[in-house]
Structures are given as structure tokens and as C-alpha cells.
Amino acid sequence: MFDQSLARVLACQRDGRAFFEAFYDAFVAASPEVAQKFRNTDMARQQTMLSKSFYHLLSFYASSNADYYLDRVAISHNRSHYDIQPYLYDLWLETLIATLWRFDSGCDDATELAWRLVMAPGIVYMKFHYGRTGIVGLDSGTVSGDA
């Protein structure tokens, strides 16, 4: 269900915007704090990074293992670096879901739930690492290095 929905949202545009572009427009508009975080950001580059991160979140969902890229994103977004507060991930998800409803003509409650379930492990992973300086590995429970 998720895969079919993802294919639909990536195949269409709304108001001349692709899915990830429309998501970022909505996310930045959703909160003055988010707008402030992105004030000096190259948004075209950020959208590319979001797309890449999104697929790493999908991989994390499928494997229950974070790869090097997701580890680095988790640390770079923690309290000591970009300081992305945990509640902002909730806003990120709600904005993603609102964008999903705009882009997926076949979206229904089951589709929304599928997206939430796929995104949930990665969001928990990111929130968990907010106050940490190293990565906590699921395979061994160990912390690996500072970033």
C-alpha cells in the first residue's frame, strides 16, 4: 500500500510543484521556528537531501538498522549541532501526511496509516539521538563515536 502511494505522489505535481518541493514549502510555512532553521538554506539542495534521507528512512523501516548516512543525519540534527527539537519531527510528519493527502488521489485512512507506520521507526530514531553525542546501535546496544 505504501509503495503504491509513493509511486502515485512521485508521479504527479500540484501547482507546478513536485511532492518533496511542496512538502518543504508547507513545512517551512508551518512554523516560524522551522522557517528560522531554514532561513539561509539552499532549498533545492535541501530537497535533494530530503529525498535521499527519505529513502534511508524507508531502508531503516525495512531492515531495522540505520546505515552510516542515517547515523550522520541523526547526530547532525541533535542538540549540539542543528538542534532540531524532537517535537519538530512530529510537525515534519504531520506536514508530510498533509502533503500526501494533497498529492495522492488514492489516499485514504489505510494509506495514511501505512505512511505513518513506515516513517515511525526513523522518527523515533532521530528523536532518540537528540540528546546524545554518539550513535546507539540496535545490533549491539553500543554507542559509536561522536560526529
Secondary structure, DSSP 8 states (H G I E B T S, - for coil): -HHHHHHHHHT--BTTB-HHHHHHHHHHHT-HHHHHHTTT--HHHHHHHHHHHHHHHHHHHHHS---HHHHHHHHHTSTTTT---HHHHHHHHHHHHHHHHHH-TT--HHHHHHHHHHHHHHHHHHHHTTT-SEEE-TTT--EEEE-
